[in-house]
Amino acid sequence: MREIVKNTVSGRRGGFYFRRKINVPHQAPAGNPQDSALKNFAAILTLSALLASGSVAHAAPDTPNNTDGLPLISLSEDLMLKYLSAELAFQRGQAAGAHLAMMSLARSTGDPRLARRATEMAIAASSSADALKGAKLWRELAPRSDEAFQVLLGLQLNNNRLDEAKQALAQQLAASTPDQLPAVIATMQRNLSRMSDKSKAAALLRELLEPYRGSVDAHLAIAQFSMVSGDRAGALRAAREALVRFPKSEIAALVVAQIEDKAEAARVLTEFLQKNPASREVRLAHARMLYEQSKLAEAKKEFKILIEQKKDDQTALFALGLLSVQANELADAEKYLSAYIDTLGGQPDRERDATQALMLLAQMAEDRNDVAGALRWLEMADTLTHQGSVTAILKRAQLQSKTGKVDAGRQLLAEADADSDDDRVRLIIVDAQILRDAGRLSEAIKVVEDALESLPGNIDLLYEYAMLVEKNREFETMEKALRKIIQIAPDNPQAYNALGYSFAERNIRLPEAYDLIKVALALAPDDAFIIDSMGWVEFRMGRLEKAEELLRRAYGLRPDPEIAVHLGEVLWLLGREDEAKKLWRYANGKDPKNESLKGTLERFQVKL
């Protein structure tokens, strides 16, 4: 069960989340010269030509008012001629003249869209001075336009006109209502983050926000800006001050924890929760931190508190389900994961992926031989999941075949939609495995052979083909396929391991088997099956003590029936028969049809 639990404790894609997002400004490339900065700034703008929206806007003379706040202009022949002449000049590369003409039109008509177009022309021509003139006129003609304000501000900052930018930003802050202030501060922080001189930008931000120290957003904006600028000490000072001045602010506590080292962050969150036990966001962050530090019992306690506060908290239900699986508390795991699925109400959720929960529930049902129950969970994946439904279909097909409905299982695979070659390969491999397990080995080999005609270099198909032909005792074909994998992907440990183990299992070419598995072990030193293979080679070479050491290590990492059989054989030959029988009984309980176990018991004439 445990190996299928991914390293996440959130039903939400991408792990934990804060419902209130913390703004982190984008960084601009450092050291831009003036004209280069102007070109970079052009990428920020989305200015369209005036003709893209039809023509110069106009209203009939008898129109009583204009709801867009635009001037009432009669579209005369002279106006259209001047406008088109400016556009034509611009297309011919005469940007300076085109800009002047468009500016003249904007002034004479009072239309801010013409000033906007003049600004665009100057930006395209990398003319800083003209762009500033155009943006100023645009702002003058459209004083309420946020777009005009942002364009002018960006140009001022990019051209180091800090006094002008400071005045504009100060006016914007002063005009903001308390409700508007957080958004205005966040936007200002983003704008200043585009400055190449981060120290000047930080100083300007602090100066502008000094009158607003009564707002937690001001402190946190300084903290976040400092962090992005590489000033961790300054970020910590600002964040800590925010938390001291606003001790009930969740966002302040989260920002402090984000900046602090792990131990101090945990202390800050714990202390905050003691004073503010109803804070869900902080408790969620604390639970995640505990989980990431492998303090699973403490994490589980925090998630349980979240459930007590809100019984249908999806993140907490999902997390508790995974934690219970890891602790092998399967009854609890099923309870929490079932409740999590219930919260989805039978409807898909684009924010949360139910696949993992459904797969775990199906696996638990299968483990207790409730195949019908497992299939019910898997069938839900068709309606509840956006991604991963192929995984559910694969499992459904395997379970169908397990109950003897081989053709029904294969039909599921044939009808599945494969959006990628990877999904297609997965469907093919499971199809082949179903046929193999049903005793139709030649059909299984043919399925993979046909797939390899269109995907001849696919590693997964080649590996599956090698395992199938080995089972059919076509050892030369197997070796050829595995060596092809090694040639295509020399860092693939499984190919080396499979070939080496095949030699060891047949008790041939043992020095070569040792060398192959040695390479595999260097590539994947903690892979239990590769360690088992090395132990089996050592056993074949007569080094029983070394074999026992390796096999015990492999079994400790993964108590698989196959590894138990190997370790049991070594112990039997070392005269520790009771230990060997205990391992074989374990293997028989887990996999009574294990062929390796059957062969070993027959050779030693042992009855369990």
ZAMARGU-4260 file (C-alpha; in steps of 0.2 Angstrom, whole numbers, plus 5000, padded with zeros to 4 digits):
<rodrens>
0) 5000/5000/5000 | 5013/5013/5005 | 5023/5014/4989 | 5008/5021/4980 | 5006/5035/4991
5) 5014/5050/4983 | 5023/5063/4993 | 5009/5075/4995 | 4996/5078/5008 | 4983/5088/4998
10) 4969/5084/4987 | 4973/5099/4978 | 4985/5098/4963 | 5002/5104/4967 | 5000/5101/4986
15) 4995/5114/4999 | 4988/5131/4995 | 4984/5147/5004 | 4967/5153/5000 | 4974/5171/5001
20) 4989/5171/4989 | 5005/5181/4994 | 5010/5192/4980 | 5028/5189/4974 | 5034/5202/4961
25) 5042/5197/4945 | 5060/5202/4943 | 5066/5212/4928 | 5083/5209/4920 | 5096/5219/4928
30) 5107/5233/4920 | 5095/5237/4906 | 5100/5253/4896 | 5087/5266/4893 | 5082/5261/4876
35) 5082/5242/4880 | 5071/5246/4895 | 5059/5254/4884 | 5059/5239/4873 | 5056/5227/4888
40) 5042/5239/4894 | 5034/5237/4877 | 5031/5219/4881 | 5021/5224/4896 | 5009/5234/4886
45) 4995/5228/4875 | 4991/5243/4864 | 4981/5240/4848 | 4980/5251/4833 | 4966/5263/4833
50) 4959/5256/4817 | 4958/5238/4825 | 4942/5244/4833 | 4935/5251/4818 | 4940/5269/4816
55) 4942/5285/4826 | 4927/5285/4837 | 4914/5298/4834 | 4896/5302/4839 | 4882/5310/4830
60) 4880/5328/4834 | 4864/5325/4842 | 4870/5312/4854 | 4867/5319/4872 | 4882/5312/4880
65) 4896/5299/4879 | 4896/5286/4892 | 4914/5281/4889 | 4920/5299/4894 | 4927/5301/4876
70) 4925/5318/4867 | 4912/5320/4854 | 4921/5320/4837 | 4914/5322/4820 | 4924/5311/4808
75) 4928/5323/4795 | 4937/5319/4779 | 4952/5330/4785 | 4953/5321/4801 | 4953/5304/4793
80) 4966/5310/4780 | 4978/5316/4794 | 4975/5300/4804 | 4979/5288/4789 | 4994/5299/4784
85) 5001/5296/4801 | 4998/5278/4801 | 5006/5276/4783 | 5021/5286/4788 | 5023/5274/4803
90) 5022/5259/4792 | 5035/5266/4781 | 5047/5268/4795 | 5045/5287/4798 | 5041/5284/4817
95) 5046/5302/4823 | 5035/5311/4810 | 5021/5299/4813 | 5022/5301/4832 | 5021/5320/4830
100) 5006/5320/4818 | 4997/5308/4830 | 5001/5319/4845 | 4995/5334/4835 | 4978/5325/4832
105) 4977/5320/4850 | 4979/5338/4856 | 4967/5345/4843 | 4953/5332/4846 | 4956/5329/4865
110) 4954/5310/4861 | 4965/5299/4873 | 4965/5285/4860 | 4975/5295/4848 | 4988/5299/4862
115) 4988/5281/4866 | 4992/5277/4848 | 5006/5290/4848 | 5013/5282/4864 | 5013/5265/4855
120) 5022/5272/4840 | 5036/5279/4851 | 5038/5263/4861 | 5039/5253/4845 | 5052/5266/4838
125) 5062/5265/4855 | 5060/5283/4858 | 5060/5286/4876 | 5057/5305/4876 | 5043/5303/4864
130) 5035/5289/4873 | 5035/5299/4889 | 5027/5314/4880 | 5013/5303/4873 | 5010/5294/4889
135) 5008/5311/4898 | 4996/5317/4886 | 4986/5301/4886 | 4985/5302/4905 | 4980/5321/4904
140) 4966/5317/4892 | 4961/5301/4902 | 4964/5305/4920 | 4954/5291/4926 | 4962/5278/4915
145) 4971/5265/4925 | 4980/5259/4909 | 4986/5277/4905 | 4992/5278/4923 | 5002/5262/4923
150) 5010/5265/4906 | 5016/5282/4911 | 5022/5276/4928 | 5031/5261/4919 | 5040/5273/4907
155) 5045/5285/4921 | 5052/5270/4931 | 5061/5263/4916 | 5068/5280/4912 | 5074/5284/4930
160) 5061/5298/4932 | 5059/5293/4950 | 5053/5310/4956 | 5039/5310/4944 | 5035/5292/4948
165) 5035/5295/4966 | 5023/5310/4965 | 5011/5299/4954 | 5012/5285/4966 | 5010/5296/4982
170) 4994/5304/4974 | 4987/5286/4970 | 4990/5280/4987 | 4982/5296/4995 | 4967/5294/4984
175) 4964/5276/4989 | 4950/5271/5001 | 4955/5258/5015 | 4947/5244/5004 | 4957/5249/4989
180) 4974/5251/4998 | 4979/5233/4998 | 4977/5231/4979 | 4985/5248/4976 | 5000/5243/4987
185) 5002/5226/4978 | 5002/5234/4961 | 5014/5247/4966 | 5026/5233/4973 | 5025/5224/4956
190) 5029/5240/4946 | 5044/5245/4957 | 5050/5227/4955 | 5053/5230/4937 | 5066/5243/4941
195) 5084/5237/4937 | 5091/5246/4953 | 5083/5236/4967 | 5091/5246/4981 | 5083/5262/4974
200) 5067/5253/4971 | 5066/5247/4989 | 5071/5264/4996 | 5057/5272/4986 | 5044/5259/4991
205) 5049/5262/5010 | 5047/5280/5008 | 5030/5279/4999 | 5023/5267/5012 | 5030/5276/5027
210) 5013/5286/5030 | 5004/5269/5029 | 5013/5259/5042 | 4996/5257/5050 | 4992/5244/5037
215) 4998/5227/5037 | 4999/5226/5019 | 5012/5240/5019 | 5024/5230/5030 | 5022/5214/5020
220) 5025/5223/5004 | 5041/5229/5010 | 5045/5211/5017 | 5041/5203/5001 | 5050/5216/4990
225) 5066/5214/5001 | 5065/5195/5000 | 5064/5195/4981 | 5078/5208/4980 | 5089/5197/4990
230) 5088/5206/5007 | 5083/5192/5018 | 5087/5202/5034 | 5077/5217/5028 | 5063/5205/5024
235) 5063/5197/5041 | 5063/5214/5050 | 5048/5220/5040 | 5038/5204/5042 | 5042/5202/5061
240) 5037/5220/5063 | 5021/5217/5054 | 5017/5202/5066 | 5021/5212/5081 | 5010/5226/5076
245) 4996/5215/5069 | 4997/5199/5080 | 4981/5192/5073 | 4986/5193/5055 | 4986/5176/5047
250) 4995/5183/5032 | 5009/5191/5043 | 5012/5175/5052 | 5013/5165/5035 | 5025/5178/5028
255) 5036/5177/5043 | 5036/5158/5042 | 5040/5159/5023 | 5056/5168/5027 | 5062/5160/5043
260) 5072/5144/5044 | 5062/5128/5047 | 5064/5128/5066 | 5060/5146/5069 | 5045/5145/5057
265) 5038/5131/5066 | 5040/5140/5083 | 5031/5156/5075 | 5016/5146/5068 | 5014/5136/5084
270) 5014/5152/5095 | 5002/5160/5083 | 4990/5145/5084 | 4991/5146/5103 | 4984/5163/5103
275) 4973/5161/5087 | 4967/5143/5088 | 4953/5147/5075 | 4966/5152/5061 | 4964/5139/5048
280) 4976/5145/5035 | 4990/5145/5048 | 4986/5128/5055 | 4986/5121/5037 | 5003/5128/5034
285) 5009/5121/5051 | 5002/5104/5047 | 5011/5104/5030 | 5027/5109/5038 | 5026/5095/5051
290) 5022/5083/5037 | 5037/5088/5027 | 5048/5086/5042 | 5041/5068/5044 | 5032/5072/5060
295) 5017/5062/5054 | 5009/5060/5071 | 5009/5079/5075 | 5004/5083/5057 | 4989/5071/5059
300) 4984/5080/5075 | 4984/5097/5067 | 4973/5090/5052 | 4961/5082/5065 | 4959/5099/5073
305) 4954/5106/5055 | 4941/5093/5053 | 4934/5097/5070 | 4933/5115/5065 | 4925/5111/5048
310) 4920/5093/5045 | 4920/5094/5026 | 4937/5102/5024 | 4943/5093/5009 | 4962/5096/5011
315) 4962/5090/5029 | 4951/5074/5024 | 4963/5070/5010 | 4978/5073/5020 | 4972/5062/5035
320) 4968/5048/5022 | 4986/5048/5016 | 4993/5049/5033 | 4982/5035/5039 | 4988/5024/5024
325) 5006/5028/5028 | 5003/5023/5046 | 4994/5007/5040 | 4978/5012/5049 | 4968/5007/5034
330) 4951/5008/5042 | 4954/5027/5046 | 4961/5029/5029 | 4946/5022/5021 | 4935/5033/5032
335) 4944/5049/5028 | 4946/5046/5009 | 4928/5041/5007 | 4922/5057/5016 | 4934/5067/5004
340) 4926/5059/4989 | 4909/5062/4996 | 4913/5081/4997 | 4915/5081/4979 | 4896/5078/4977
345) 4898/5066/4962 | 4905/5081/4952 | 4922/5084/4945 | 4932/5097/4953 | 4945/5106/4942
350) 4955/5111/4958 | 4956/5094/4965 | 4961/5078/4958 | 4951/5063/4965 | 4962/5050/4956
355) 4974/5046/4970 | 4960/5045/4983 | 4950/5033/4972 | 4965/5022/4968 | 4969/5020/4986
360) 4952/5016/4991 | 4951/5003/4977 | 4968/4996/4982 | 4962/4994/5000 | 4946/4985/4994
365) 4956/4974/4983 | 4968/4970/4997 | 4953/4963/5007 | 4947/4953/4992 | 4933/4965/4989
370) 4935/4965/4970 | 4917/4972/4967 | 4920/4986/4979 | 4937/4990/4971 | 4928/4991/4954
375) 4915/5003/4961 | 4928/5015/4967 | 4937/5014/4950 | 4921/5017/4940 | 4919/5033/4949
380) 4935/5040/4941 | 4926/5042/4925 | 4915/5056/4932 | 4926/5063/4946 | 4943/5064/4938
385) 4951/5076/4925 | 4967/5068/4924 | 4973/5050/4928 | 4957/5041/4922 | 4969/5030/4912
390) 4976/5024/4928 | 4959/5020/4934 | 4955/5011/4918 | 4971/5001/4919 | 4966/4995/4936
395) 4948/4991/4932 | 4954/4980/4917 | 4966/4971/4928 | 4953/4968/4941 | 4941/4962/4928
400) 4953/4949/4921 | 4957/4944/4939 | 4939/4938/4941 | 4940/4928/4925 | 4933/4942/4913
405) 4949/4943/4903 | 4940/4949/4887 | 4930/4962/4896 | 4945/4969/4904 | 4954/4970/4887
410) 4939/4978/4880 | 4940/4992/4893 | 4958/4995/4887 | 4953/4995/4869 | 4940/5008/4872
415) 4951/5020/4883 | 4956/5036/4876 | 4975/5038/4875 | 4980/5057/4874 | 4999/5053/4873
420) 5011/5040/4868 | 5014/5037/4886 | 4996/5032/4890 | 4996/5022/4874 | 5011/5012/4880
425) 5003/5009/4897 | 4987/5002/4890 | 4997/4991/4878 | 5008/4984/4893 | 4993/4980/4904
430) 4984/4972/4889 | 5000/4961/4887 | 5001/4957/4906 | 4982/4952/4906 | 4985/4940/4892
435) 5001/4933/4901 | 4992/4930/4917 | 4978/4922/4908 | 4991/4909/4901 | 4990/4917/4883
440) 5008/4921/4882 | 5010/4920/4863 | 4996/4933/4861 | 5004/4944/4874 | 5021/4944/4865
445) 5012/4948/4848 | 5003/4963/4856 | 5020/4970/4862 | 5029/4966/4845 | 5015/4975/4835
450) 5017/4990/4846 | 5036/4990/4844 | 5034/4991/4825 | 5027/5009/4828 | 5038/5013/4843
455) 5054/5003/4841 | 5064/5013/4853 | 5051/5014/4867 | 5060/5008/4883 | 5045/5002/4892
460) 5039/4992/4878 | 5056/4984/4875 | 5057/4980/4894 | 5040/4972/4894 | 5045/4962/4878
465) 5061/4956/4886 | 5051/4950/4901 | 5038/4941/4891 | 5050/4932/4879 | 5061/4927/4894
470) 5045/4919/4902 | 5043/4910/4885 | 5062/4904/4887 | 5068/4914/4872 | 5083/4920/4881
475) 5093/4926/4866 | 5078/4937/4861 | 5077/4943/4879 | 5095/4948/4880 | 5095/4957/4863
480) 5080/4968/4869 | 5088/4972/4886 | 5105/4976/4877 | 5095/4988/4865 | 5088/4997/4881
485) 5106/4998/4888 | 5112/5006/4871 | 5097/5018/4870 | 5097/5023/4889 | 5114/5018/4897
490) 5108/5025/4914 | 5093/5014/4915 | 5097/5002/4930 | 5082/4990/4927 | 5089/4984/4910
495) 5106/4980/4918 | 5097/4972/4933 | 5085/4961/4923 | 5099/4954/4912 | 5111/4951/4926
500) 5097/4943/4937 | 5092/4932/4922 | 5110/4925/4921 | 5110/4922/4940 | 5093/4914/4940
505) 5100/4902/4926 | 5116/4900/4936 | 5126/4905/4920 | 5139/4919/4916 | 5140/4923/4934
510) 5155/4935/4933 | 5145/4945/4919 | 5129/4944/4930 | 5139/4952/4944 | 5146/4966/4934
515) 5129/4970/4926 | 5120/4971/4943 | 5135/4981/4950 | 5131/4994/4937 | 5113/4994/4941
520) 5116/4996/4960 | 5128/5011/4956 | 5113/5019/4947 | 5100/5014/4960 | 5109/5010/4976
525) 5092/5009/4987 | 5082/4999/4975 | 5077/4983/4985 | 5075/4972/4970 | 5092/4977/4963
530) 5100/4973/4980 | 5090/4957/4980 | 5098/4953/4963 | 5116/4956/4970 | 5112/4945/4985
535) 5106/4931/4973 | 5122/4932/4962 | 5132/4931/4978 | 5122/4916/4983 | 5125/4908/4966
540) 5144/4911/4968 | 5144/4902/4985 | 5146/4917/4996 | 5132/4914/5008 | 5136/4926/5022
545) 5137/4941/5009 | 5121/4935/5001 | 5112/4935/5018 | 5118/4952/5022 | 5112/4959/5005
550) 5095/4950/5005 | 5092/4955/5023 | 5095/4973/5018 | 5083/4971/5002 | 5070/4963/5013
555) 5071/4977/5026 | 5068/4990/5012 | 5054/4980/5004 | 5047/4964/5012 | 5042/4957/4995
560) 5037/4938/4993 | 5051/4935/4980 | 5064/4943/4991 | 5058/4932/5006 | 5059/4917/4996
565) 5078/4921/4991 | 5082/4925/5009 | 5074/4909/5016 | 5084/4898/5004 | 5100/4906/5010
570) 5095/4904/5028 | 5090/4886/5025 | 5107/4882/5018 | 5115/4891/5032 | 5106/4878/5044
575) 5093/4891/5050 | 5078/4881/5045 | 5065/4889/5057 | 5069/4906/5051 | 5068/4901/5033
580) 5051/4893/5035 | 5045/4908/5044 | 5049/4919/5028 | 5042/4906/5017 | 5026/4906/5026
585) 5025/4925/5025 | 5028/4924/5006 | 5015/4910/5004 | 5002/4921/5014 | 5006/4936/5002
590) 5007/4927/4986 | 5002/4908/4987 | 5004/4906/4968 | 5022/4912/4968 | 5031/4901/4956
595) 5048/4904/4964 | 5041/4899/4981 | 5033/4883/4974 | 5050/4878/4966 | 5060/4881/4982
600) 5048/4871/4993 | 5048/4856/4981 | 5068/4856/4980 | 5069/4856/4998 | 5054/4845/5001
605) 5047/4857/5013 | 5029/4858/5019 | 5023/4874/5027
</rodrens>
